[in-house]
Amino acid sequence: MVPAMAKVENDFQTVWTDICVRFHAGQHITTKSLATGVPSSTFTVLRMEPDRVVITCPHLRGERSIHRDAFKQGFLAWPKYCEGAIPEDTIRDTTLSFIFGFFRML
């Protein structure tokens, strides 16, 4: 199953604006396996800031700030991930896995 955002041909600014509008503090996001759809881990949005998203999850100590530039790099990698060219086990619990968690919900 290909995530919805993979079918949308947007520029990054449109995607970033959508992320800033759709997500809010306290929202829980579950990452899922692209191949099986099985949930992997859940993280929580702590803050939405103009140039970053701050999250936390049970296995992190403290919080993780994900800058807009990291989302842009994820945006560029997203099509390869959806094609299966980026193995899931290489991104598990990395910043990219959290970014892809956001993308799956767009």
N, C-alpha and C positions, 0 to 999 in steps of 0.2 A: 504494500500500500504506500503510495507516494503522498507525503504530506502536502496539504493544500498550498502552502506558500510556494512550493516548487513549481506549481502551474501558473503562478502569477508573475508576469514580467514587469516588475516595478524597478524604478531606480532606487538606490539606497536611501536617499532622503525621504522618499515616500514611505519606505518600510520603517525607518527610524521614527518618523512622525506617527505612524500607526502604533508602534510600540509605546511611545510616550502617551498616547491617548488611551489605549486599551488596558494597560497594566497599571496597577496601583499597589500601594503599601498594604501588606497583609495578604496579598494574593499568593496562593500556592500553585506551583507548576510542577508537573511530573514529567521527567524525561522518559522516553520510551524507545525501545529497540525499533529501528527502521524495518528490520527483517521480520520480526515476530509481532511487534506491537505490544510486547510485554513491558510493563512499567519497570523502570530501573531505580530512580531515586526521585525524591521530592525536595524542592527548595522553595523558599519564601522570599518574596520581594519585600525588602525593608524600606527602601526609598527609591523614588524616581526623581532624578535630577536632570537638568537640561543637557548635560553631556555624559551622563553615566546612569547605570542602574546598580543599586546596592542590594545584594542578596545574602541569605544565610541558609544553611542546611545542617542537619544533625551531625554530619561528619566533618564539617568545617569548624575550625576554632575561630570564633568571632564572625566577621562578615567579609564578603568579597565584593569589591567594587569593579564593575565591568564597564570600561570606558566605551564611548561611542565608536572610537576607532577599532576596538576589538570586534564590535558588532559588524562594522564594515568589512573586516577581514572574514568574519563568519559568513556574511552575505555573499562574498566572492567564492567561498568554499562550499556553500549550500548545494549548488547543483551537482558537484562531484559527490557529495555525501549522499544525495538522493539517488544517484546512479550506482551507489555501492562502491565507489572508488576510494572512499575513506573508510577503513575498517572501524566498526563501532568500538572494538576493544582498545583502539588507540586513543579514543577521545573520552572514554568513560571518566566521569568526575573531573573533567578539565573545564576550563573556561568555555571552550568550544561546545562542550555538551550542554552547558547551561544556556548558551546563546541559541543552540538548536532547539532547546526546550521552548524558548520564546517563539522561535520561528514556527514551530509545529502548531502553535495556538493562533497564528494569524490567519 
